[in-house]
Amino acid sequence: SGGLSVRSTNDGTIYGVEFSADARIATGWDAGFSINYLHATWDNYENSALGTLTALTGTTASDPVNVRLPKFDGNYFGKVPMWTGAFNTAYQAPLSGDWDWSVRSDISYTGGAWESDANIVKSDGFFRVNGSIGIQKDTMKIEVFAKNLFNDLSWEYAYRSTDLAFLPLTSYSFQGLAVIPANKREVGIRTRFKF
């Protein structure tokens, strides 16, 4: 005669491997890299809200006789890239007096990912490169840095969202695709003090 019940019949399988290594290549020169593989799929997955939006027949849940809600068994987890990786290298050497100079580069890779568990749209994989060069001593560091050095404009990721073109928002059954843009190239100078 009332109350709240929750039913969860969803099952997934996740497995993967991660590998990372760091090395001192020479005096003052370090490098490291990592690579990650993640396989995440649904063995048994039902989602009535998502299923209504991707119904095979009919259009909305208000037409329940004709709507056949799909299952998403075998689909990949949404917004989870299968491959990611990173590489970094840095070199530091004496400059003059108490001062040293250094240079560093970081490269990262994010593989493509599905926008949701429905696996309708998949974003592309992308690389991002950051770098810096600077001078430093015990208490101070001055460096020129660049983030997203090559100004890669690949989307960070995509996701399903309410389609705001259908105003007023009286029904959330109209869905659209939203994307998160990359931060544009940023170049600057930064100073750090220790005290």
N, C-alpha and C positions, 0 to 999 in steps of 0.2 A: 504494500500500500504506500509506496513512495520510497525515496532514497536515491542513492547514486550507485551505479555499477560501471565498471570499466572492463572492457574485454580487449585483450591484446593477443592476437593470433599470429603476429608477425615474427618471422625467423630470418636471420641473415647469417652469412658466412664471411668472415674477414680473415685474411691471412696476408702475410707480406714478409719482406726482408729489408733490413736497413744495414748499410755499410758506411763507415766513416774512417778516415785516416788523417793523421797529421804528421808532418815530417819537418825536420831541420835539414834543409838541402845543403846549406853552407853557413858559415858564420854570419849571423845577421839576416839570413834568408829562410823564412818559414813558408810552408804551404799546407793546405788541407783541402779535402773534398769529402763529400757525402753523396750517396745515392739511395733513394728510398722507393720501394715498390710496394703498393698496397692494392690488394684485390678485395673489394667489398661489394658483395651482391646480395640481393634478397632471395631467399629460398622460397618463402611464403610471405607475400605482402599484400594486404588490403588497406585501402585508405578511401573511405566513402567520399570525402570532400574532393580529393584529387581525382578519384574515379569518376565523379559526376562531371567534372570539367573535361575529362577525356573520354566521355561515354561513347560507346561504339554506335549506338542508335539513340534516337531521341535527343533532346537538347539540354534539359535541366532536370533536377530532381522533382520538379512539379509535374513531370510526365513519367511517373515511376513505372507505368505498365510497359512503356517502350524503351526505357533506359536499361541497358545492360552494363553494369559497372565492371570495368576491366580489372584484372589482377595484374600485379607488377612483378610476378615471380621471374627471377632471372635478371631483373634490372640492376644496374649499378646504383650505389648510393649517390644521392644528389650532392653536388658541390664538393665532392671528394676526388681529387686528381689521383690517377693511378701512379704517375711518376713525378717525383720531385728530386731536385739535386742542387748542389752548391759547390763552388770552388772558390778558394781565396788564396792569395799569396801576398806576402809583405817582405820588404827589405829595409833594413836600417843600418846606417854606417856613420862613422864620425864625420863631422863637417869642419868645425873649428872651435878650439877651446873646449868649453863644456857643451857645445851644441852638437847634436846629431841631425841627420836628415833621414827621412823615411818616405817610402811610397807603398801604397796598398791598393789592391784591386779585389773586388768581390763580384762573382757572377752567380746568379741563381736561376734555376729553371723550375717552372710550375707547369705541369702537364694539363691537358684539356680536362674539363669536368662537366658533367651533366647539370642542367639547371635545377632539376628536381628528381625525385625518385621515379617520375614518369618517363624520364629519358627522352624528352622531345627535342631539346636543343643542346648541343655540346659546344662549349667555348674552346678556342684554340689554345694550345700551349704557348708559352712565351719565355724569353730570357730577359733578365734585367742585369745591368752592369753598373756598379758603383765604384768610385775610385777616389783616392786622395794622395796628396803629396805635401810634405810639411817639414818643419824644423822643430826641434824640441830640446829641452834640457830638464833638469830634475823637477823644477817647479812650474814650467811653462811649455805650452805647445801651440804652435801656429800652423794651420794647414789650409790649403785650398782643397775643396771637396766637390764632387759631382755625384748626384743621385740620378739614376736612370740616364746614364751618360749618353746613350744613343737615342734617347727620346722615344723609346718603344711605347706605342699607344695601344697595345693589345688590351682588351678588357681584362680586368682582374678576375671577374667571374660574372655569371648570369644567374638570375633567379626569377621564378614566377611571382607575379604580384597582381593586385587588382588593377585593371585597366582604367586609368583616370580619365580617359577620353569619354567615358560614359557617365556624364554628370547629370543630375545629382547622383550620388552614390547610394542608390536605393537597392541595388543588387550587386553582390560581390561575385556573382557567377561569371561576369565578364572579366577575363584574365588577360594580362599582357606579360611581356618579358621585360625585365629590368636588367640593366647591366651596370657594373661599377667600373668607371673609367680609371685608367692609370694616372698616377701623379706625373705631371710633365717633368722634363729635365729640370733639375735644380742645381745651380752652381753657386758656391759662396765661399766665404772665408770664416773660419771659426778659431777662437782662441780659448785655451783652457789654462786655468791657474790652479795650483795646489797650495794650500796654506793650512 
